[in-house]
Amino acid sequence: MPTDRRSGYRLKLLPIALVVATALIIAAAYFLYTDDVTGYEEATVGFELADGSYLNISCEVADSAVERANGLQDHEELAIDKGMLFVFKEPKEASFIMDNVEFPLDIIFIAENGTVVNVEEAEVEESDTPYDDLVRYRSDGDVKWVVEINKGLSQQYGIGPGTRVEIVFTG
């Protein structure tokens, strides 16, 4: 009875293929949860105002996929001088939702050149709103950073398209 040598060869390669596939899955999971862009946890974001002074906001940094997805969901409130800075590896069009966020926000989209692209005023969503029905707040172009602050601060201080921004990572 003739034997097929190729089938034996394939069986010998199967464990190697499984090891390689497992390693790739582990590596992908590692990079999904450890893709910190900056390595920092805090930053000061300064918005240059019309009179040349700066409004400085102390921000938590969200620079991994998990941190960006969670955002301000676990916060019950946000102090007037606090915010969250979302950092992307590469400039991109960005879209945000207010899923499980307890207070209204200004979402400030910032280009790689350090200027505000647009500001969206985001309202609190009803807790039973289906995910697909949540309002999407989108950038008007590619952005490298997004800052969330208390709603109304942008209007109060005149922060809008073209406003210059300085970001200093602090801790």
C-alpha positions, -999 to 999 in steps of 0.1 A, spaced: 0 0 0 16 33 -11 19 61 15 18 98 8 49 114 23 35 149 20 7 142 46 34 132 71 53 164 63 22 185 68 15 169 102 50 178 113 45 214 103 11 217 122 26 222 157 50 249 143 22 267 126 1 266 158 30 280 178 35 308 153 -2 317 152 -4 317 190 27 340 192 11 364 167 -22 365 187 -3 372 219 17 399 203 -14 416 188 -31 415 222 0 430 239 2 459 214 -36 465 217 -33 471 254 2 486 256 3 510 227 10 541 247 20 568 223 37 591 249 43 571 280 30 600 301 0 601 324 -5 639 326 -1 669 304 -7 706 306 -26 719 275 -24 757 270 -48 775 247 -35 809 235 -63 834 241 -70 866 221 -51 888 245 -19 866 243 -24 849 276 -30 812 280 -58 791 295 -39 761 310 -58 729 315 -43 700 335 -51 668 316 -50 631 321 -34 615 290 -53 589 271 -27 575 246 -36 538 243 -65 522 226 -81 512 259 -76 546 275 -90 564 245 -121 541 245 -127 546 282 -121 584 282 -139 601 310 -165 573 316 -153 566 352 -154 603 363 -184 617 381 -174 653 375 -146 673 360 -129 703 378 -130 736 359 -92 734 352 -91 697 344 -96 677 312 -85 647 292 -60 647 263 -64 620 237 -32 614 217 -31 595 184 1 580 169 -7 595 135 -31 624 125 -65 610 116 -101 620 114 -116 614 148 -150 606 161 -162 607 198 -193 596 216 -207 604 251 -213 568 261 -215 567 300 -202 602 305 -220 620 333 -215 656 323 -215 677 291 -182 685 274 -164 706 249 -145 683 225 -116 702 210 -100 687 179 -64 698 174 -42 694 142 -7 682 142 5 718 137 -9 728 171 -41 746 160 -77 739 168 -96 724 139 -130 725 154 -149 724 187 -180 703 194 -203 708 223 -213 674 235 -244 667 256 -250 638 281 -267 609 265 -296 590 281 -283 559 298 -305 536 278 -295 550 244 -285 522 221 -248 524 210 -257 529 173 -280 558 182 -253 578 202 -244 611 187 -210 611 169 -189 643 174 -164 644 145 -133 664 136 -135 685 105 -102 671 93 -71 651 105 -62 656 141 -33 645 163 -49 654 197 -83 659 212 -90 676 244 -122 672 265 -131 700 289 -162 712 307 -188 724 282 -189 761 277 -153 769 285 -144 771 248 -170 797 242 -162 815 274 -125 819 265 -129 822 227 -113 789 218 -122 779 183 -108 770 149 -73 785 145 -66 789 182 -30 780 189 -23 752 214 8 742 234 10 707 250 36 699 277 37 664 290 44 664 327 42 631 344 
